[in-house]
């Protein structure tokens, strides 16, 4: 082969070598970029966040007596079991079972006396024992389960007193349920504790209706009851401390260096990929920043009222829904595991805002019941508008926590109501008692024909 032929071969091979070299260089660069991306995905975290705005207020010093802790120390461990052993007919006070309930309440006399003593103290100094210590939180949870049963005891005792003709005693026991629920709602505790208090407050409305329509209470007596219920009103700011305490407990969980797969099972979906990747795509600081971004607007808006807080909670829920519906944003989030923890923990906060607003609306509706009844007893008629109750029977018409406008009164339907879940005024369309959902949220006027028709007998 001549030298010219060799030269041709060398020159023809040179572009191929350059192409291979460029390909290797590009591949190496791509691998390096992917390596950096994976490193950032797995190991990069943001700086620690300043969450001082979510720090709970300091606990009262131990030198100040804690009536709530003293009461809980006297509650028998078997109280709930003893109640649940009663026949269902007795628990519902079906006629013919009064003797069983009297015997049971006699056995619980010391507990009820201790409860009366608790309710004679100022709830400002009540503290849930052990709620700030993760090691004793389970014990605090067990304590909360006692109170719905105690509210039921008061309900049963009120029913017996009503049957015995003691109108004052029956009403006093009913008011104790309100006082207990409101006191617990204002006590430092987890968000779930306050949801329980909200349910107790709402259930007390049915007890009050049963008692108050069965006796002829005069305008002055009704005014005193109205004033006591006004004192038991749940304020949106009552929820702030509980939300902050829950955030601090979440912070303690997040600061665990590495969470095992089993520890994620409670809040993960059944998708294998999510379950496998979540513990590794987990950044503590980023997780706290994400949760703070959801929770802090809710806390700040609670200072402004139920409506702004409810809107903030709805915005947080909508944002989580958008993330869940976007597979890329959800699964390839560098903090996908942290997001799963945030999602699993924030539901109770959002639920607490909703249950608190609903309980507050129904509580104001109950106060309006009494104001309307006083007007009817003194004038012989019901007003066409709630504004006619001001200022003699009400300082002002209460605002609807769900839309910020004054609560409604339909003289035609004899219904006092809030707009309900759909945020629309549907003219007071209410379901009968026993049916949870209705177009509007409220009550029929207790002394009216519609309420009498649907009233559930004790």
N, C-alpha and C positions, 0 to 999 in steps of 0.2 A: 504494500500500500504506500502510496506516495505521501510526502510530507504535507501536501496541500489537502489530501483527503483527511489526514489526522486533524488538521486545523479545522476543517468543516465539522467533524464529529465533536470536537471540544466546544466549538461555538454553539452547536445544536443542543448540547447537554447543559450548558450554562443556564438557560432560562428555566429548565426543569428544576435545577438545584435551587435557584432563587425562589421559584414557586413553592417548593417544599419548605424552604427556610421561612418564607412569609407565612405559610400555613401553620408551621410550628410556633412561630412568634405570636400569631393571632390566637392560636389555641392556648398558649401559655398565658397570654393576657386575659383571655376569657376565664381560664381556671383561676387566675389570681383575683379577678373581679368577683367571681362566684365565691371564692374563699373568703374575701373581705365581706361580701354580702351575708354569707352564712355566719361569719364571726360576729358581725353587727347584729344579725337576727337572734343569735343565741346568747351573746354576752353583753351587748351594749345596753346600758340603762341610763335614764336621765338622772340628774342630780337630785338629792333629797328635796321633797316639797315642803313648803311652809304650810302646815295645816293647823296653825295656832287658832284660826277662826273656828275650828271644829273641836277645840279642847273644852271639855265640860267644866263647869264652875267647881270651885273647891268644895269638898264635902264638909258638912258641918262638923265641928269638933266633937269628939266622943264624950266630952263633959256635958253636952246638951242631951237630955234624955231623949230616947227614941221610942215613943209609944207603940209604933208599929212593930218593932222588933220585940218589945215586951209582950205584946199581944200574941204574936206568932209563937213565942216560946210556950204559951199556955194552950195552944190548939192541939187537941189529941191527934196522934198520927193516923188513927183509924177513922177519922171523921168522915172522909169521903166514902170509904168502904161501907161504913155503917149506914150512910144515907142510901147508897146504891143497893143495899140489901133489902130495903123496904119494897113492898109490892108497888108496881107501877101505878096502880089505882090510888094507893096512899100518897105517893109523891105528887100526883095530880089532884089530890084532895077530892076524889070522887065521893059523892054522898054515901054515907055508911062506913067510911074509913076514918072519920074524925078521931076516934078513940086511939087508933094506932099512931096518928100524927101527934096527938097530945102527949102520949107516952114517950115518943121519940124526942119531942122538944123538951120535955121535962128532963130527959137524960142529958140534953145538951144545954141545960140551963146555965151552967158555969161558963161555957164558951160564949153564950149570948150575953151574959152579964159582962164578960171581958170585952166583947165587941161594943157594948154600950159605953163602957169606960173609954175605949179607944176613940169612939165618935165624939166624946166630950172634950177631946184634946184638939189642939190646933194642928191641922194637917201640914202646915208649913215645916214642922220639925219631923215629919214622918220620913224615914229612909228605909229602903229595901235592904235588909241585912245581906251582905255578901255580894251585892250586885256589881261592885267595882273590882272584885277579885275573881279572875278567871277560874281559880281553884274551887271557889264556892258558888259559882254561877248556877250550877245544876241545882243546888239547894235552894237558891233564890227562885228558880223556875218552879220548883215544887211548891213553894209558898204561894205563888200567884194562883195556882189551881184551887186553892182553898176558898178564895173569895166568891167565885160564882156559886159555890155551894152555900156559903153563908148568906148570900143574897136570896137564895131559894129558901133558906130557913126563915128569913124575915118575911118573905112572901107567904109562906105557910102560916106563920104566926099571925100575920095580918089577916089572912083568910079566916082563921079561927076566931080572932077578935071581932071580925065583921059579923060572923055567924052568931057570936055571943051578944051582939048589939052594942059593942064598944066602938063607936064611930071614931072617937079621938085616938084610941089605941091603934086601930087599924090604919089610920092615916099616918100616925107617927112612925109605924114600922115601914110604911111605904117611903116616907121621906128619908128614913135611915138608909135605904138602898141608894137613893140619889146622893146622899152625903158621903157614903162609903165609896161609890164609883168616882165622884168628883175628887175626893181626897186622894185616891190611888192614882188618878190621872195626873195629878199635880206632883206626885212623888217621883224622885229620881229613880229611873228604872229603864230597862230595855224597851225598845219600841213595841215589841210583842206584848209587854205588860200593859201598855196603854191601849192597845187594841182590845184587850180583855176588859179594861175599864169602860171603853166606849160601848161595848156590847152590853155590859151591865147597866149603863145609863139608859140605853135604848130599851132594854127589857123592863126597866122600872116604869116606863110609860104605860104599859099594859096593866101593871099592878095598880097604878094610880087611877086609871080609868075605871077599873072594876070597883075600887073602893069609893071613889068620889061620886059616882053616879048612884050608888046604893043608898046614900044618906043625903039629907037636905042640909048642906052647909050654907051658912049665910055669907053675904058679901065680905064681911070683915074677916071671917075665917078663911075664905078663899084668897083674900088679899095677903094674909100671913103666909099661906102656902105658896102663893106666887112669889113673894119676896124670898122665901127659902130656896125655891127652885132657881131664882135669878142668881143667888149666891153659888149655886152648884153648876153654873154654866162653864163648859169647857172652852178655854181660850186657845187659839192656835199656838201661842207662845208656850203653852204647857207641854208641847211635844218636842221643843228644841233640845232640852237636856237629854231626853231619851235618845234622840238621833245622834247627839254628840257622843254619848256613852257607847252606843253601838259602833260608831266609827272608831273609837279608841280600841274597842275589843277587836274589830277587824284589823286594825293596825298591828296588834300583837300577833295575830295569825299570819299576816303577810310577812312579818319580819323573820319567820322561820327560814333558815338558809335554803333548804330544798325540800319540797313537799313530795311525799311518796304518791305513787299512782292511786293507792287505796284512799288517800285523803281527799282526792278530787271526786270520788265516785258520787258523792251526794249532790253535786251541782253540774255534772257533765251529762251530755246527751248520750245516747247509745251508739253514736257513730264511732267506730274503732279508730279512725284517723284522729279525730279530736281527742279521744281518750289517750291515745299514744303520745301525741305531740304536746298537749297542754302543759304537762309538768316541766317541759324543757323550754317552751316559749313563754317564760314567766319572769317578769322583772318587778321586784318589790316596789321600787320607787315609782315606776311607771304605773303600777297597779294602784298605788295610793293616789297618784295624780288623777287617774281616770275616775276613781270613786269620788274624789273631792270635786271634780268637775260636774258630777251628777248631783251630789248632795248639797254642796255649798249654796247654790241658788235656791234650793228648797228651804234651807235654814234661814237665809236672808229674807225670803218672801214670807215666811211664817211671822216675821216681825210686822209685816204689813197687813196680814189678814188671811182668812181662809181662801178667798178667791185667788190672790196672787200665788199662794203656796200650792193650791191645787193645779194651777196652770203650769207652774214649774215642775211639779211631779208628772204631769201629763207630757211635758216636753221631754223629760228624762226617759219616760217609758217609750215615747215615739222614737227617740234616738236609738234606744236599744233594739227596738223592732226593726229599724232601718239596717242596723248592723247585722242582725240575725238573718235578714232577707238578702244580704249581699255575701255570697259564699267566699269571694276573694277577700273582702275586707275582714271577714270573720276568721277564716282558716289561715290566712297568710299574714295576719297581724303579728308583729314581732312580740307582742304581749298577749297573744291569744289566751294563754292560760290565766293570766291576770284578769283579763276581761271576763272569763268564765266565773272567777271568784267574785268579781264585782257584781255581775248579773245575778249570781246566787244570793248575794247579801242585800242588795238594794230593794228587792221586792217588798220586804217588810216595811221599809221606809215609805215607799209609794203607797202601799196598802194602808198604812197608818194615817196618811193625809186624807185618803178617801173615807175611811171609817170615821175619822174624827170630824170631817165636814158633815157627813151624813148624821152622826150622832148629835152634832151641834144644831143642825137644821131641825131635827125632830124635837130636840129639847126646847128650842124657841117656839115651835108649833104648840108644844104642851103649855108653855107659858101663855101663849095667845088663847088657848082653850079657857084658861082661868079668867083672863081679862074679858073675853067675850061673855062668859057666864055671869060675871059681876055686872056687866052692862045690862044683860038681859034681866037679871033679878031686880035691878034698880030702876030700869026704864020700861020693862015689859016687852021690849023688842030687841032684835039683833041688829047691829049696824050694817049699813049697806057697804061701807068701806072700813078698813082697819084704821085709817087716819082719824076716824071719829072716836077711837079709844084714847087718843092723845089729847091732853096730858093727864086726864083724870085716872085712867086705868093703866096707862103705859107712858113712860117718858118719851118714847119714840117707837115707831114700828120697827121691829128687828129686821136686819138685812138677811137675805138668803145667802148662806155660805157658798152656794153652788153657782150663783151668777151675780152676786153683789147688789141686786135690786131688793126692795122691801118684799117680805114674804106676802103671799097672796091669800085672799079670802074670797071664796065663791059663795055668795049668799044663796044662789040658786041651788047648788049642789050641797050646800052646808059643809064645805071642805076648806080646811086650812092647809096650805101646801107650799112646797118648794118645787123648783122646776124638775128635779130628778136627774137621772143619768143623761138624758138627751139634751139637757140645757134649754128646753123649750117649754113655754107656758101652754099647757094643753087644757086649761080651763078647770083644773081640779079633778082630773080623771084618776081615781084611786081604786085599787083593788080592795076587796074585803080583807079583814084581818085573817092571817094565816097564809096569805099569798105574798111572797116576798117582793116580786117585781111589779111595778105599776108604771104608768106613763109619767105621772107626777109623784112626788114624795111628800107624804103628809098624813093627815088624819081627818076623818069626818068629825064634825062637831059632836062631842060626846053626848050632849043632851038632845040631839036632833033625831029625827025619824030614821035617817039613813044609818047612823051609827047604831041605833037601837036594833035595827033589823039584822045587822051583821055581827053584833056583839057576841063574843064567845062566852058562854056561861062558865062561872068559876067551878 
